[in-house]
């Protein structure tokens, strides 16, 4: 079974890097990419992803606001991908599966992805 995955990050280079890593994984179905929280909410509603790689600091709605406003039958697994570690405690309080601090290496990415696979 493929894991429907959504990338949400306001940094185009960060989205591109995640996309390239995810495209190399046979069990990942990339459902889309969003550059802000509002677009993320629309994509979540439309695509029903199993997994979301979610930045925290974004214009308009941050990653935590996206989670708070998200309406879906089944809550997707969340891997936060922030540039700062100051949100780590808050991320786990909202049941994040992982906290992938940028810049991350391929090994750390695979550790996070394997947690999602086991989820």
Number of C-alpha atoms within 10 A of each C-alpha: 7 12 17 18 25 26 27 30 29 20 13 12 10 16 19 14 11 17 17 10 13 19 13 9 14 10 13 18 18 18 19 17 22 21 17 23 27 16 14 25 21 14 19 24 13 11 14 20 23 21 26 25 24 29 28 24 19 17 13 9 18 18 23 19 14 20 18 9 12 16 14 13 8 9 14 21 20 23 23 27 26 22 15 13 13 9 15 16 12 11 20 14 8 12 12 17 20 21 21 24 17 14 11 11 10 9 9 13 16 14 13 17 21 11 13 19 14 6 10
